[in-house]
Amino acid sequence: MTTRSKLPPTVYLLGLTIFSLVTAEFMVAGMMPALASAFSVSLAQVGNLIALYALGMALGGPPVTMLLLSRGISNQRALVGLLAVYVLAGALAAAAPTYTVLALARIVMGVSSAACIGLCMTLCAGLVSLQDRGRAISVVLAGLMLSPVAGVPATAWVEHHYGWRASAWLVVALASLCTVLVATRLPRAEAGDEPSLGSQWISLKNRSLWGAYVTSGLIIGATFAAFSYCTPILIEEVGVAPAQVAPLLALYGVANVLGNMVVGRIADRHTYAALGWGLALLVLALGGFALAGQVFWLNLACFLTVGLTGVALNPAMVARVMKAAEPGALVNTLHTSVITAGLALGSWAGGAVIDAGLGLRAPLWLGAGMALLGLLSLLRPWYHASPAAAAR
């Protein structure tokens, strides 16, 4: 009987690091009224703080990574440096005297966060054997899954009792701890040990890699086209009481974590099957959610099934990218940027179809369509990767 090798503690450290980064990204959602009151701005302007963070991630991560690679800085040193920048920007945000300062600080946090997540993926791949990559990636990405379940509610609780600045400083403290641990616990690498910028740039000239990027963007876009508007859908279309929304969102987060664990176990050996069947299930769940009407159990089942798939397919998405190209920092950071762009596109498009007068459930149909496109983008590589095709 074969036994699974034990993952090194540093894999869990990288997961904690991503947890701190993603919590800072979404914590604004749990303290919107407090921020609007503190800076005398509208809720829409507070919502822009999340969008600005995401914009920094989508546009700033790859150029920063390319700059670090061109300097020959090792991945471990680059991660420590970028986390230090992140901590400084987080401290500026926590102490921000005006909305403009807070917004600028959030942009810097987003830029450094995208590069940090890409580096965490790259360093994780180098810490474990090839056959353990999917499992290790799922542990690191569990930090992303746990953030909305534990991190955002915790910061909202702190804000309620001690104010929004206390929440911001708490995240800064956690990021500072991660910075120190990454600097002292991760294996040190000499400059030049990692693939050069030139070799990583060449790896981007790969149709399979860009195919993986497209599928990933469509998966996340489909998920957030629906999830961004799930609260009004649940309240106004399904008839859920406002007080019941938070527990349902918590259940959705638990489904994310469980799905991530399951997909992480099979991502290495069955990458395309995990993505293909996951996307098929996502199409059915979103379509079923759109057609469920007032049937509470069907709405709930479809909503939680979206949680079990969607974002939870991340380990398989990362595994596919790592199979398409050497998992260098630039490849992984660009993947993070594509995912962030998919999130922004899905959320925007979901709002656009509502504004067009197509109804609150229209984002669910939009998400189902994007998921179907993702499935179609996967069919050809899935077929060529099958044992039957390989035997011909």
FENLINWO-V245971 format. One record per residue. PSI is psi as a letter, one per 30 degrees, with the letter a starting at -180 (999 if undefined). D_FIRST is the distance of its C-alpha to the first C-alpha in Angstrom with 2 decimals. Layout:
# FENLINWO-V245971
psi=PSI d_first=D_FIRST
psi=PSI d_first=D_FIRST
This chain:
# FENLINWO-V245971
psi=k d_first=0.00
psi=k d_first=3.81
psi=k d_first=6.56
psi=k d_first=9.96
psi=k d_first=12.77
psi=k d_first=15.70
psi=k d_first=18.78
psi=k d_first=21.92
psi=f d_first=24.73
psi=f d_first=27.01
psi=e d_first=25.23
psi=e d_first=26.34
psi=e d_first=29.75
psi=e d_first=30.14
psi=e d_first=29.36
psi=e d_first=32.09
psi=e d_first=34.41
psi=e d_first=34.11
psi=e d_first=34.62
psi=e d_first=37.92
psi=e d_first=39.04
psi=e d_first=38.48
psi=e d_first=39.98
psi=e d_first=43.10
psi=e d_first=43.29
psi=f d_first=43.36
psi=f d_first=44.89
psi=e d_first=48.32
psi=f d_first=47.60
psi=f d_first=47.55
psi=h d_first=50.86
psi=e d_first=53.05
psi=e d_first=56.12
psi=e d_first=56.14
psi=e d_first=56.03
psi=e d_first=58.66
psi=e d_first=60.90
psi=e d_first=60.36
psi=g d_first=61.32
psi=h d_first=63.65
psi=l d_first=61.79
psi=l d_first=60.66
psi=e d_first=57.23
psi=e d_first=56.90
psi=e d_first=57.46
psi=e d_first=54.81
psi=e d_first=52.42
psi=f d_first=53.28
psi=e d_first=51.64
psi=e d_first=48.23
psi=e d_first=49.37
psi=e d_first=50.64
psi=e d_first=47.35
psi=e d_first=45.53
psi=e d_first=48.21
psi=e d_first=47.69
psi=e d_first=43.96
psi=e d_first=44.56
psi=f d_first=47.35
psi=f d_first=47.01
psi=e d_first=43.38
psi=e d_first=43.30
psi=e d_first=46.67
psi=e d_first=45.73
psi=e d_first=42.44
psi=e d_first=44.39
psi=e d_first=46.91
psi=e d_first=44.33
psi=e d_first=42.67
psi=f d_first=46.12
psi=f d_first=46.71
psi=g d_first=43.57
psi=k d_first=42.27
psi=l d_first=38.61
psi=e d_first=36.40
psi=e d_first=35.97
psi=e d_first=39.73
psi=e d_first=40.47
psi=e d_first=38.34
psi=e d_first=40.09
psi=e d_first=43.48
psi=e d_first=42.96
psi=e d_first=41.70
psi=e d_first=44.87
psi=e d_first=46.96
psi=e d_first=45.20
psi=e d_first=45.98
psi=e d_first=49.61
psi=e d_first=49.97
psi=e d_first=48.43
psi=e d_first=50.93
psi=e d_first=53.72
psi=e d_first=52.63
psi=e d_first=52.55
psi=g d_first=56.04
psi=k d_first=57.43
psi=f d_first=61.13
psi=l d_first=61.39
psi=e d_first=59.40
psi=e d_first=59.82
psi=e d_first=58.27
psi=e d_first=55.33
psi=e d_first=54.84
psi=e d_first=54.97
psi=e d_first=52.50
psi=e d_first=50.07
psi=e d_first=50.36
psi=e d_first=49.50
psi=e d_first=46.53
psi=e d_first=45.31
psi=e d_first=45.73
psi=e d_first=43.81
psi=e d_first=41.13
psi=e d_first=40.26
psi=e d_first=39.93
psi=e d_first=37.90
psi=e d_first=35.35
psi=e d_first=35.05
psi=e d_first=34.60
psi=e d_first=31.95
psi=e d_first=29.90
psi=e d_first=30.50
psi=e d_first=29.68
psi=e d_first=26.46
psi=e d_first=25.34
psi=f d_first=26.14
psi=f d_first=24.27
psi=l d_first=20.71
psi=l d_first=18.79
psi=e d_first=19.50
psi=f d_first=16.23
psi=g d_first=16.81
psi=e d_first=20.47
psi=e d_first=20.53
psi=e d_first=18.84
psi=e d_first=21.20
psi=e d_first=24.14
psi=e d_first=23.59
psi=e d_first=23.85
psi=e d_first=26.99
psi=f d_first=28.42
psi=f d_first=27.87
psi=e d_first=30.96
psi=e d_first=32.86
psi=e d_first=31.69
psi=f d_first=32.49
psi=e d_first=35.91
psi=f d_first=37.72
psi=e d_first=35.98
psi=e d_first=36.66
psi=e d_first=38.60
psi=e d_first=41.47
psi=e d_first=42.15
psi=e d_first=42.16
psi=e d_first=44.67
psi=e d_first=46.73
psi=e d_first=46.88
psi=e d_first=48.00
psi=e d_first=50.57
psi=e d_first=51.93
psi=e d_first=52.49
psi=f d_first=53.27
psi=l d_first=54.12
psi=e d_first=52.47
psi=e d_first=52.96
psi=e d_first=50.89
psi=e d_first=47.98
psi=e d_first=48.48
psi=e d_first=48.58
psi=e d_first=45.40
psi=e d_first=43.52
psi=e d_first=45.23
psi=e d_first=44.06
psi=e d_first=40.41
psi=e d_first=40.69
psi=e d_first=42.38
psi=e d_first=39.57
psi=e d_first=37.03
psi=e d_first=39.34
psi=e d_first=39.49
psi=e d_first=35.73
psi=e d_first=35.10
psi=e d_first=37.79
psi=f d_first=36.40
psi=e d_first=32.59
psi=k d_first=31.63
psi=k d_first=31.33
psi=k d_first=34.74
psi=k d_first=35.28
psi=l d_first=38.44
psi=k d_first=40.65
psi=f d_first=39.97
psi=e d_first=36.25
psi=l d_first=35.54
psi=k d_first=36.66
psi=l d_first=40.43
psi=e d_first=42.30
psi=e d_first=43.40
psi=e d_first=39.93
psi=e d_first=38.73
psi=e d_first=41.92
psi=e d_first=41.23
psi=f d_first=37.77
psi=f d_first=39.65
psi=i d_first=41.33
psi=j d_first=38.37
psi=e d_first=38.80
psi=e d_first=35.10
psi=e d_first=35.18
psi=e d_first=38.31
psi=e d_first=36.89
psi=e d_first=34.01
psi=e d_first=36.68
psi=e d_first=38.71
psi=e d_first=35.88
psi=e d_first=35.00
psi=e d_first=38.68
psi=e d_first=39.09
psi=e d_first=36.12
psi=e d_first=37.49
psi=e d_first=41.05
psi=e d_first=40.34
psi=e d_first=38.69
psi=f d_first=41.50
psi=e d_first=44.26
psi=e d_first=43.31
psi=e d_first=42.02
psi=f d_first=45.09
psi=g d_first=47.28
psi=e d_first=45.10
psi=e d_first=47.26
psi=e d_first=50.52
psi=e d_first=48.79
psi=e d_first=47.34
psi=e d_first=50.69
psi=f d_first=53.22
psi=e d_first=51.46
psi=f d_first=49.06
psi=g d_first=51.31
psi=k d_first=48.94
psi=k d_first=50.91
psi=e d_first=50.83
psi=f d_first=49.46
psi=f d_first=46.38
psi=e d_first=45.44
psi=e d_first=43.81
psi=e d_first=41.32
psi=e d_first=40.49
psi=e d_first=39.96
psi=e d_first=37.65
psi=e d_first=35.61
psi=e d_first=35.57
psi=e d_first=34.24
psi=e d_first=31.45
psi=e d_first=30.60
psi=e d_first=30.55
psi=e d_first=28.05
psi=e d_first=25.71
psi=e d_first=26.05
psi=e d_first=25.40
psi=e d_first=22.11
psi=e d_first=20.92
psi=e d_first=22.28
psi=e d_first=20.83
psi=f d_first=17.25
psi=f d_first=18.06
psi=e d_first=20.90
psi=e d_first=19.33
psi=e d_first=17.77
psi=h d_first=20.43
psi=e d_first=23.43
psi=e d_first=26.19
psi=e d_first=24.82
psi=e d_first=24.56
psi=e d_first=28.11
psi=e d_first=29.53
psi=e d_first=28.47
psi=e d_first=29.18
psi=e d_first=32.63
psi=e d_first=33.33
psi=e d_first=32.58
psi=e d_first=34.78
psi=e d_first=37.62
psi=e d_first=37.48
psi=e d_first=37.32
psi=e d_first=40.26
psi=e d_first=42.24
psi=e d_first=41.63
psi=e d_first=42.68
psi=f d_first=45.83
psi=f d_first=46.72
psi=f d_first=45.75
psi=b d_first=49.28
psi=g d_first=49.76
psi=j d_first=46.74
psi=e d_first=45.09
psi=e d_first=41.66
psi=e d_first=41.35
psi=e d_first=42.44
psi=e d_first=39.96
psi=e d_first=37.04
psi=e d_first=37.89
psi=e d_first=38.48
psi=e d_first=35.08
psi=e d_first=33.38
psi=e d_first=35.07
psi=e d_first=33.41
psi=f d_first=29.92
psi=b d_first=30.57
psi=c d_first=33.27
psi=f d_first=32.67
psi=f d_first=29.07
psi=f d_first=28.39
psi=e d_first=29.02
psi=e d_first=25.48
psi=e d_first=25.51
psi=e d_first=29.10
psi=e d_first=28.30
psi=e d_first=25.30
psi=e d_first=27.72
psi=e d_first=30.33
psi=f d_first=28.02
psi=f d_first=27.08
psi=f d_first=30.79
psi=l d_first=31.96
psi=k d_first=31.01
psi=i d_first=30.50
psi=l d_first=33.69
psi=e d_first=35.76
psi=e d_first=38.34
psi=e d_first=35.93
psi=e d_first=34.25
psi=e d_first=37.60
psi=e d_first=39.16
psi=e d_first=36.33
psi=e d_first=37.10
psi=e d_first=40.77
psi=e d_first=40.18
psi=e d_first=38.24
psi=e d_first=41.09
psi=e d_first=43.64
psi=e d_first=41.91
psi=e d_first=42.07
psi=e d_first=45.75
psi=e d_first=46.58
psi=e d_first=44.93
psi=e d_first=46.69
psi=e d_first=50.00
psi=e d_first=49.83
psi=e d_first=48.99
psi=e d_first=52.11
psi=e d_first=54.14
psi=f d_first=53.54
psi=e d_first=54.52
psi=f d_first=57.64
psi=f d_first=58.46
psi=g d_first=58.96
psi=f d_first=55.98
psi=l d_first=54.84
psi=f d_first=52.20
psi=f d_first=49.48
psi=e d_first=50.25
psi=f d_first=47.60
psi=e d_first=44.97
psi=e d_first=46.23
psi=e d_first=46.31
psi=e d_first=42.70
psi=e d_first=41.68
psi=e d_first=43.59
psi=e d_first=41.96
psi=e d_first=38.47
psi=e d_first=39.48
psi=e d_first=40.67
psi=e d_first=37.34
psi=e d_first=35.58
psi=e d_first=38.09
psi=f d_first=37.56
psi=f d_first=33.86
psi=e d_first=34.24
psi=e d_first=35.10
psi=e d_first=32.38
psi=e d_first=29.82
psi=e d_first=31.01
psi=f d_first=30.97
psi=f d_first=27.42
psi=l d_first=26.20
psi=e d_first=24.46
psi=e d_first=27.54
psi=e d_first=29.91
psi=f d_first=27.97
psi=f d_first=28.12
psi=999 d_first=31.90
